[in-house]
Amino acid sequence: MTHTSPSGTSASDSRTDPSDSRTEASDPNGSRTDASEAEERADLSAAGSQLSTAPREESAIGGPALGVVGWIRWFWRQLTSMRVALILLFLLSLGAIPGSLIPQTSADELKVQTFQKAHPTLTPIYEKLQLFDVYSSVWFSAIYILLFVSLIGCIVPRSWQFVGQLRGLPPAAPGRLTRLPAYTTWRTEAEPEQVREAALALLKGRRFRAHTVKDAVSAEKGYLREAGNLAFHIALIVMLVAFAWGQLLKSEGGKLIIEGDGFSNTLTQYDDFKSGSLYSTDDLAPFGFQLDSFTGTYEKSGPQRGTPRTFEAAVTYSEAGGKDKKAVIRVNEPLRVGDSKVYLISHGYAPVVTVKDGRGKVVFHGAVPLLPFDNNITSTGAIKVMDGYRDKNGKKEQLGFQAFFVPTFAGAGEGSMFSQFPALDFPVMALTGYHGDLRVDSGLPQNVYQLDTSKMKQFKVHTGTGVAQRMLPGETMTLPDGAGSITFEKDIKEWASFQISQQPGNGLALAGAIAAIAGLTGSLFIQRRRVWVRAVRGKDGVTVVEMAGLGRSESAKLPEELAELAATLHAQAPTAPEAEAEAQAESATAESAAPADASDTPSTDAPSGAARSATADPAAAEPADAEPAAAEPAEAEAEGAEK
C-alpha cells in the first residue's frame, strides 16, 4: 500500500533507495554508506528501546565458555525467564492432580487407610512418591519455591526499570520517520514552531507524555500496560504467599452435634482436628454454639425425588463474654464468628433408646447418632453400654448393639431392609445385641460408631437364631435369660455435622486473584506506543510536517490513532495550496494509470481531504530484502522473556 504525499511523491518512494544502501558506498548524488545505515539503525533502535521491561533471554549453548560466575548468571536468567516460569506453573498444576484424585492424609486419614487396604500393590509406590501428602511433599514444595523465586527475580528488576521509565522522558525522534510502521506527512504554510506547539498541546490533551526535542515533539502513552503486567506478576506472588500463609496457620476441625447439644471451641470438643505447622491451640477463637434444630425437606416426586430442598441448622451462639445470638447455617452460608467460619457439612438421624438391666434399672438413655451411607440416609452405628449394667446375677458386664436404621422402610419379605426416601416417613431400626467386654479400656483408640465384638457374645433371639430384631418406634426388645431390655423410643432426633475452620490467607488470596485479573486485562488490552511529530522548513520555505508512530506490538489501532491525530493537527496546520494541487494531480494520474481490475485498491486519501498522506505500511514501503530497522527493538523485546 502506498500513500501519495502533497509533494507528488509516494511514501514508499521517500523511504527506498535505487540500490541497496547497505552494500554500496556513498556517491556524489547522496547514496548512504554502510556507516550511515548503521547510524540510522542505532537511531531507530533508541527510539524503540524500553517499550517493555521484559528481560532478554540468553543461551549459553554453542556460545563462549562461561566461568563459575557466568554459569550462575546464566542459570539465574533462565530461572527468571518466561519459559521456565511457564514450565514451573504447568508442573505445579500437574502436581495438584494427584492431590485431587488420591486421598490425602491431611484431609481424611480414614479414606487413606481404606485406599491403602484396597490397593496393596500401589500403596508402597504412592508412599515413596509422597502421593498421600502431595501438598507437603518435597517435590511439590520445590516446584512451589522455585516458582516463587522465579517471579520475584523477574519482578524486582523490571519494577526498577519501569520506575526509571516513568521518571524519564520519551526519546527523541529518529532521523528518518519514514522507516517507522505508521507514518504520514504533508506540507503546510504554518510556521514550524506553531506546528510543534499545536502538536504538543494536542498530544498532551490526549494524555500523552510529551515534550519537544529539537525540531520534533516526542510523546508516549500506554504505561498502564507495563503496570498491569507487573501487577499481574505481583498478584501471583501475593496468591502464593496467601496459600503458604493459609497452610501454615490454618486450623480445621469437625464436630457432630445432636439437636439440643452444644459445642465450645476448645481442642477437646472436636471429633477431629488438624492444623498448620505454625498454628497454636491458643489461637482458637473463644466462642460456642448450640444446635437448636435441624430442618431438612426433600423433593417427593419426579426425577429429582429425594433431592434436598431445605437444608439448614438453627443455632444459638455467643462469643466470650457476649450475649446469645440466633443464626441459621446453610450450605455455603457459614456462620462467621471472629476469624472462624462454621460450615454445615452433613446430617443424619439419632434414634433415642433406653436400656434396662435384668432388675429393670435404666442403665442407658439417650440419642445415638448413626452414620448414613447412601442418599436415602440408610444408617448404621453402635450403641454401647459401658457402666452401670449388671446381669441377673448382679455381675458387672458391658452391652453392645449393632444398629441398622432406615427413615423410610422398604424391603419387607426380601430378607434385607433399605430406605427408599430420606425423610422420617416410616422409620425402622434393626438391633443385634452382644454382651461381654467392649474393650474400651484396652488403651487402643476405638471408633465410637463401630462395635468390637472380639470379646463379646451375641444374644440369641428369635428361637436362638441370633437374627437381629426389627423394631418400630415405641417397641421394646427383651433380651434373653433375663438380661434386660432395649426400647426404641418414639422420639427420633436429628444431628448435624459442622466444620469449624480458620483460613487466614483467604482474604489475601481473593485480593490477589482480583488484582491478577485486573493486571492481566491491562496488559492484554492496553498498547504501549510512541508518537513523533517533526516540523521543519523545507528548501522552498514551506513547512514539512511528519508524523510517525511505533507500538510495543503490531496493532491496527496504532495507524488508526495516528491518522486521527494527523487529521486533528491538519485542521490547525492545513496543507499548503500548491502542495495540495500537486498531490491532487498526482492522485488523478495514478488513478488513470491504474488497471481496470484494480477496484479493490485502497483509497490513498487521508482524512480531511487536504492531507493526502496517511498511515504507511512498512511491508509495502521497504524492498523485499530490507526489513524496517524500527521493528528491531520490538523484535528484540519479543525475544525477551516477558513474564
Secondary structure as the mmCIF struct_conf table of DSSP 4:
data_model
#
loop_
_struct_conf.conf_type_id
_struct_conf.id
_struct_conf.beg_label_comp_id
_struct_conf.beg_label_asym_id
_struct_conf.beg_label_seq_id
_struct_conf.end_label_comp_id
_struct_conf.end_label_asym_id
_struct_conf.end_label_seq_id
STRN STRN1 THR A 4 THR A 4
TURN_TY1_P TURN_TY1_P1 PRO A 6 SER A 7
BEND BEND1 GLY A 8 GLY A 8
STRN STRN2 SER A 10 SER A 10
TURN_TY1_P TURN_TY1_P2 ALA A 11 SER A 12
HELX_RH_3T_P HELX_RH_3T_P1 ASP A 13 ARG A 15
BEND BEND2 PRO A 18 SER A 19
TURN_TY1_P TURN_TY1_P3 SER A 21 THR A 23
BEND BEND3 GLU A 24 GLU A 24
TURN_TY1_P TURN_TY1_P4 PRO A 28 ASN A 29
HELX_LH_PP_P HELX_LH_PP_P1 SER A 31 THR A 33
HELX_RH_AL_P HELX_RH_AL_P1 ASP A 34 GLY A 48
TURN_TY1_P TURN_TY1_P5 SER A 49 GLN A 50
BEND BEND4 LEU A 51 LEU A 51
HELX_LH_PP_P HELX_LH_PP_P2 ALA A 54 PRO A 55
STRN STRN3 ARG A 56 ARG A 56
HELX_LH_PP_P HELX_LH_PP_P3 GLU A 57 GLU A 57
TURN_TY1_P TURN_TY1_P6 ILE A 61 GLY A 62
BEND BEND5 GLY A 63 GLY A 63
HELX_RH_AL_P HELX_RH_AL_P2 VAL A 68 LEU A 79
TURN_TY1_P TURN_TY1_P7 THR A 80 THR A 80
BEND BEND6 SER A 81 SER A 81
HELX_RH_AL_P HELX_RH_AL_P3 MET A 82 LEU A 101
BEND BEND7 ILE A 102 ILE A 102
TURN_TY1_P TURN_TY1_P8 THR A 105 ALA A 107
HELX_RH_AL_P HELX_RH_AL_P4 GLU A 109 ALA A 118
TURN_TY1_P TURN_TY1_P9 PRO A 120 THR A 121
HELX_RH_AL_P HELX_RH_AL_P5 LEU A 122 LYS A 128
TURN_TY1_P TURN_TY1_P10 LEU A 129 PHE A 132
BEND BEND8 ASP A 133 ASP A 133
HELX_RH_3T_P HELX_RH_3T_P2 VAL A 134 SER A 136
BEND BEND9 SER A 137 SER A 137
HELX_RH_AL_P HELX_RH_AL_P6 VAL A 138 ARG A 167
BEND BEND10 GLY A 168 GLY A 168
HELX_LH_PP_P HELX_LH_PP_P4 PRO A 170 PRO A 174
BEND BEND11 GLY A 175 GLY A 175
HELX_RH_3T_P HELX_RH_3T_P3 LEU A 177 ARG A 179
BEND BEND12 LEU A 180 PRO A 181
STRN STRN4 ALA A 182 THR A 188
BEND BEND13 GLU A 189 ALA A 190
HELX_RH_AL_P HELX_RH_AL_P7 PRO A 192 GLY A 205
TURN_TY1_P TURN_TY1_P11 ARG A 206 ARG A 207
STRN STRN5 ARG A 209 VAL A 213
TURN_TY1_P TURN_TY1_P12 LYS A 214 ASP A 215
STRN STRN6 ALA A 216 LYS A 221
HELX_RH_AL_P HELX_RH_AL_P8 TYR A 223 LEU A 249
STRN STRN7 SER A 251 ILE A 258
TURN_TY1_P TURN_TY1_P13 GLU A 259 GLY A 260
STRN STRN8 GLY A 262 SER A 264
BEND BEND14 ASN A 265 THR A 266
HELX_RH_3T_P HELX_RH_3T_P4 LEU A 267 GLN A 269
BEND BEND15 ASP A 271 ASP A 271
STRN STRN9 ASP A 272 SER A 275
TURN_TY1_P TURN_TY1_P14 SER A 277 LEU A 278
HELX_RH_3T_P HELX_RH_3T_P5 THR A 281 ASP A 283
BEND BEND16 LEU A 284 LEU A 284
STRN STRN10 PHE A 287 TYR A 298
BEND BEND17 SER A 301 GLY A 302
TURN_TY1_P TURN_TY1_P15 PRO A 303 GLY A 306
STRN STRN11 PRO A 308 GLU A 319
TURN_TY1_P TURN_TY1_P16 ALA A 320 GLY A 321
HELX_LH_PP_P HELX_LH_PP_P5 GLY A 322 ASP A 324
STRN STRN12 LYS A 325 ARG A 330
TURN_TY1_P TURN_TY1_P17 VAL A 331 ASN A 332
STRN STRN13 GLU A 333 GLU A 333
HELX_LH_PP_P HELX_LH_PP_P6 PRO A 334 PRO A 334
STRN STRN14 LEU A 335 VAL A 337
TURN_TY1_P TURN_TY1_P18 GLY A 338 ASP A 339
STRN STRN15 SER A 340 LYS A 356
TURN_TY1_P TURN_TY1_P19 GLY A 358 ARG A 359
BEND BEND18 GLY A 360 GLY A 360
STRN STRN16 VAL A 362 ALA A 367
STRN STRN17 LEU A 371 PRO A 372
BEND BEND19 ASP A 374 ASP A 374
TURN_TY1_P TURN_TY1_P20 ASN A 375 ASN A 376
STRN STRN18 SER A 379 VAL A 385
BEND BEND20 ASP A 387 GLY A 388
STRN STRN19 ARG A 390 ARG A 390
TURN_TY1_P TURN_TY1_P21 LYS A 392 ASN A 393
BEND BEND21 GLY A 394 GLY A 394
STRN STRN20 LYS A 396 LYS A 396
STRN STRN21 GLN A 398 VAL A 406
BEND BEND22 PRO A 407 PRO A 407
STRN STRN22 THR A 408 THR A 408
STRN STRN23 PHE A 409 ALA A 410
TURN_TY1_P TURN_TY1_P22 ALA A 412 GLY A 415
STRN STRN24 PHE A 418 SER A 419
BEND BEND23 GLN A 420 GLN A 420
BEND BEND24 PRO A 422 ASP A 425
STRN STRN25 PHE A 426 PHE A 426
STRN STRN26 VAL A 428 GLY A 436
TURN_TY1_P TURN_TY1_P23 VAL A 440 ASP A 441
BEND BEND25 SER A 442 LEU A 444
TURN_TY1_P TURN_TY1_P24 VAL A 448 TYR A 449
BEND BEND26 GLN A 450 GLN A 450
TURN_TY1_P TURN_TY1_P25 SER A 454 LYS A 455
STRN STRN27 MET A 456 GLN A 458
TURN_TY1_P TURN_TY1_P26 HIS A 462 THR A 465
HELX_LH_PP_P HELX_LH_PP_P7 VAL A 467 ALA A 468
STRN STRN28 GLN A 469 MET A 471
TURN_TY1_P TURN_TY1_P27 PRO A 473 GLY A 474
STRN STRN29 THR A 476 LEU A 479
HELX_RH_3T_P HELX_RH_3T_P6 PRO A 480 GLY A 482
TURN_TY1_P TURN_TY1_P28 ALA A 483 ALA A 483
STRN STRN30 GLY A 484 GLN A 502
TURN_TY1_P TURN_TY1_P29 PRO A 504 GLY A 505
HELX_RH_AL_P HELX_RH_AL_P9 ASN A 506 PHE A 525
STRN STRN31 ARG A 529 ARG A 537
TURN_TY1_P TURN_TY1_P30 LYS A 539 ASP A 540
BEND BEND27 GLY A 541 GLY A 541
HELX_LH_PP_P HELX_LH_PP_P8 VAL A 542 VAL A 542
STRN STRN32 THR A 543 GLY A 551
BEND BEND28 ARG A 552 SER A 553
TURN_TY1_P TURN_TY1_P31 ALA A 556 ALA A 556
HELX_RH_AL_P HELX_RH_AL_P10 LYS A 557 GLN A 572
BEND BEND29 ALA A 573 ALA A 573
HELX_LH_PP_P HELX_LH_PP_P9 PRO A 574 PRO A 574
STRN STRN33 THR A 575 THR A 575
HELX_LH_PP_P HELX_LH_PP_P10 ALA A 576 ALA A 576
HELX_RH_AL_P HELX_RH_AL_P11 PRO A 577 ALA A 593
BEND BEND30 ALA A 594 ALA A 594
TURN_TY1_P TURN_TY1_P32 ALA A 596 ASP A 597
TURN_TY1_P TURN_TY1_P33 SER A 599 ASP A 600
BEND BEND31 THR A 601 THR A 601
HELX_LH_PP_P HELX_LH_PP_P11 PRO A 602 SER A 603
HELX_LH_PP_P HELX_LH_PP_P12 ASP A 605 ALA A 606
TURN_TY1_P TURN_TY1_P34 PRO A 607 ALA A 610
HELX_RH_AL_P HELX_RH_AL_P12 PRO A 618 ALA A 621
BEND BEND32 GLU A 622 GLU A 622
TURN_TY1_P TURN_TY1_P35 ALA A 624 ASP A 625
TURN_TY1_P TURN_TY1_P36 ALA A 629 ALA A 630
HELX_RH_AL_P HELX_RH_AL_P13 ALA A 631 GLU A 639
STRN STRN34 GLY A 640 GLY A 640
#
